[in-house]
Amino acid sequence: MGNTPPDSEHAMARHARDTLIASAQSGDVEASSEAGTMVFVVDDDEAVRKGLERLLRSASYHVETFASAEEFLRRERYKGPACLVLDVFLPGLDGLDLLKVLAVMDYRLPIVFITGHGDVPMGVEAMTAGAVDFLTKPFSDEDLIKALENAMAERSKAFREQAEQAPSSGTDARQHGGR
């Protein structure tokens, strides 16, 4: 902020933070980002990847597909609103392990797990580890779209909480009698 006086910098930072919070609370952030939401699909079955890609594009999502967790991890980190549709059973690194790797990397993507061979303990493990939903194949198009909407609502909620927790630049030592 170059030659801007320090008090003006604090006021500008407070205004930017307050604007982010207000946008998130009013839903403007989610509404403006849904149209550009990226959905990553990781599934080793090519027919599933292609079918999900067609479905999600018809629902106005941007879509990228990957045949493995390792292939997904080689992709540069996406900066915009996104979520991940992730098969549990994959060759190499499986879906649950990928979830753990993403957590270690602090790559926070809402995740919807899909599987053809799921059971209750696996679903509980996925949800406990941070998944937003756990769908068993075959699932309906509506179930997947609803799960993605819930995933994006989770992302929006996390964004609001992060914006609310951002330090207020104006509450420094000068306000408490210091310099």
C-alpha positions, 0 to 999 in steps of 0.5 A: 500500500506504498505511501498510504498512511498506516491508519488508512491501511488499517481502515482499508484492511478492515473494510476489505475484511468486512466486505468479505464477511458481508458477502459470505453472509449474504450468500453473494460469494456462493452465488457468484462462484457456483457458476464457475465451480470446478469439480474434479473427478477421480475414478479409475473406471473410464466409463464412470469418468466420462459419464460423470463429466457429461452429467456435471457439464450439463449441470454447468460445472467445470470438470476435470477427470483423473484416473488415479489419485497420483494423477490428481496430485500432479495437477497444480493446486486449483485456486478457485471454488472446487470440490472433489468426487472421489472413488474409494477404491483406486489403484495405488493411493486409494481415495481414503489415503488421498483424503489424508494426503490432502489434509496434510497438504492443507488442500481443503476441498469438499469431497464426495466419495463414490464407491461400488463396494462401500460398507457402513464402517468405510462410510463412517471413516470417510465422513469422520476424515472430512468427506461431505458425502458418501454415495454408493454406486449406482447412485442417481444423478440427483443424489450426486448433484445434491451432494455437490450442492451440499459440498459447495455449501460446506465450502461456503460456510468454511469460507465465511468462518475463515473470513470471520476469524481473519484478524481485524487489522485495526485492533492493534496496540495503538487502540490499547494505549500502545504505539 
